[in-house]
Amino acid sequence: MHLSPFLLLLPALATAQEQVPLGERLQGWFNKAKSYVPAPPVVAEKAAEKVAEKAVTPFNITNWQANLEPSTESAQEWLVFVTGGNKTCFGRCEKAEKAFNESVLLFAADPTSPQLGYLNCEKDQILCSIWSAGAPSVWHYQVPQAKPDEPRPARPLHIVPLNATTVTPEAIYKIHSEKTYEKFDQYDGAFHPTDGWLAEYGLNVALGYVLFGFSMIPSWLFMIGISFFSRTIMSRRLGPPQANRPAAGGAN
C-alpha cells in the first residue's frame, strides 16, 4: 500500500503551525477581520468641518458699511454674492445660489480665500437700491489697510455678472483663485457704494430709499400718472378752447 505524498506532509505542516507563536496568529486574524470593516469617511468629515468654519456674512442695511470699513490691523478682500427672488431676479437665481453654496467648499479649502458675503435683494431691497445691484452677480471688494493720519484709502470694486443658466461653483471660485474679476473694468462711478461721489456727500443712502420707494409703486399707477401728466402738458400747449364765434352775415 502506497501513501499519498499529501498525507506524508501533514505531520510537517502541523509541526510548522505549532511553531508559529499564538500572538502572531491572533494578530493576523485581527488584521484580516479589520480589512473587511469599511473605513470611515475621514475626508468628508474634514471637508464638512472646513465648510462650517468658512463663514458667509449676510449683508444688510445695518452692517454693510462696517463690513467694508478699512481696518488698521490688515487689508481685507470681500467676495459678495448678490442674489434675489421672483421680484428682483425673476426666478432665475436658483442655479446661481446652488453654485455659490457649493463653491463655499472650495473657498474653505483655500487658506488664501477672501471673506464671503451674501446679499439677497428680495429681503434687503433698500441695500440693493443703494448699491444699484443686479442679481445674480458677484461684487469683489479690495479693502486696503487703514493707516493712521492718512486719508481713508479707496476700495477698488469689480462687479462680475453671473450667467444664471451656466454658472458653476468652479467659475465662482475662480473669481478669486484665478482673479477673473480683473477681466471686468474697475467700477468707479457715482454709484460706487463707498467711493462714489454720492457716497462722499452722503446721498447714496437717501437715493437708495427713493429708488426703493419708486420700486414699490405698482406699474399701473405709473401708467395713470404718466397719462395724466402727458394730457396736462398737451392741454397747456394747445391753450384754452376758443369761444364760439357768431355766424358771419346777418339780415338787415
Beta strands, then each sheet from edge to edge (+ up, - down):
strand 1: 56-58
strand 2: 76-83
strand 3: 115-120
strand 4: 137-143
strand 5: 157-161
sheet 1: 1+ 3+ 2+ 4- 5+
end
